[in-house]
Amino acid sequence: MVKDQEFPYRRNLARVLVDVEDVNDHVPVFTSALYEGSVYESAAVGSAVLQVTALDKDKGENAELLYTMESGNTGNTFHIEPVLGIISVARELDLSTIGYYVITIRVTDNGSPPLFATSVVRIAVTLSDNAGPKFPQTEYQAEVTENVAVGTSVTTVSAMSQSTLTYDIRHGNSERTFRINQYSGVITTQKPLDYETTASYNLIVQATNMAGMASNATLLIRMVDENDNPPVFQLLRYQGSISEAAPINSVVLNPDKTPLVIKATDADRNQNALLVYQI
């Protein structure tokens, strides 16, 4: 308003607009410090898993946000849409390789200088309800010492499924040397073991769910040799001859004039079969 000083005074009005320029003084804030989600192992590439969201109290460009993955995205398994924050499957999932991901998400505004914040996303890979059983690994290995008591536990195999599983040894157990608990997957001996007879067993273990769907895994069981066999001389009696005038270190001879060699064998293996001869 402006007015003169005479009476009666005259005045006039004008409107003044003042624009306040925004300064990038607010850090973006995620709506949650921890996001959790799950995805089926069979999910197609491109399937959405979850969405992260952040807010910024600034205005204009200072409030424009971009999302990126900072760490934890092993094998680039997931992708995040930079504007919307939607996390999706970027490659085929394998529950037997990695079943759980902990990913750090970063959100950055478009200010100058840019400000950022981070949050954590946990993603669990699961089997779908109609998926068959799945062993975490296709091959297992175990060792057991020969001569252990019948009923000794050797190892445990376990498969994943959304329904109850039963286990069975489908191959390699023709002599029924081993037994598997059909509900727990614990494998025990049910016959005496002998390294000298069979040094290893290659078993095919099968897991079956309630729908009749099955999956197989290989189990290699190696016997550990024990020193349970005494050395045995090849002959019960050896005979040789040597002249009384023979010098020291002369070789004793067989009747056919060949060197007299005392030989023995040991049914054990490796260190247990190394023999030392003494008089």
Order of alpha helices (4+ residues) and beta strands (2+ residues): beta-beta-beta-beta-beta-beta-beta-beta-beta-beta-beta-beta-beta-beta-beta-beta-beta-beta-beta-beta
